Amino acid sequence: MPSDEQFSFDYKWDIVSLKAKLIATSLLVKLMAHGDWDSLSILTNVYTESTFHKPKWDIVKTKVKLIALSKIVMIAKGEWDNLASLTNVYTEKVFNKPKGADRWSNDLYFGLQRVASLNHSLIKLCTEIPDKLPVTDELLGPLLEGLTIEKAIAEKRLFICDLKILDGLPVRENFVLCVPIGLFFLDKTKHLRPVAIQLFQKPGPDNPIFTPLCKSLTWAFVKMWYNNADAAYHQALTHLGLTHLLMEGVTVATHRNLSQSHPIFKLLAPHFLYLIAINSRGLELLISDGGWVDKTMNFGNKGLFALIIRG
Ligand SMILES: [Fe+2]
């Protein structure tokens, strides 16, 4: 394990203290359960609140508590009349404020998201500027630390993300899904900075190339549209398609063909935990007609499935 991947002291301490607590409690329970088990029902004496919980009940209790708390927060916080009021819903009781709430409009974090976020494998080294992204030295000059585009490419400091796979997908009525191309520059401090975003594939006067030199709100909106498309790719492919759905087939095939004592079975088994249960639940609530994807994502259920097929 790399040195920066080691468990922290706090994490190890949590595990050790929980382990000590569980050993002590289970010894106590054994003593209180009076030694021998002389009937089957006595077996259940060892299950106490402090040693083993009933997980289903825990989940239901937590869910009810969270729903109640979130309703109270929504009522107490009223309408969202500006972007900042979105963060009102983050309270310690429901969800803590995520770090991204303060970073979302920062270009450095937008750059970082291309390599350390939902879709870290979409980014490619830019070896030539594609015809469909007609950027010029005039446009990017102030953003490349004095380099021309050609020089930046030669120094391997330009990177490109092209979400062309989203082109032409069905979307919900009156909704738009962008199909962006983003250009990123590795600056002297080794930070990846966005230098140009074109929100659709076909260049033209109605499809401008935006840069960080645009008005700040315009640039913020452009990045939001970009990330909205990135999220669509993530939900359909990186997440649902390539983990949940693909792994369902692997789960079934493994159970049908490998012995439970086979080393590969042992390696894969933890990845199968609850997978089919979650997928079955997802089919009912998440990706059904009128389900959550249909209600909350621009491309709805039809777009999601069309993208899964493409991917
Ligand atoms: Fe998931």
Residues whose N, C-alpha, C, O or C-beta is under 5 A from the ligand:
A	BS01	LIG	none
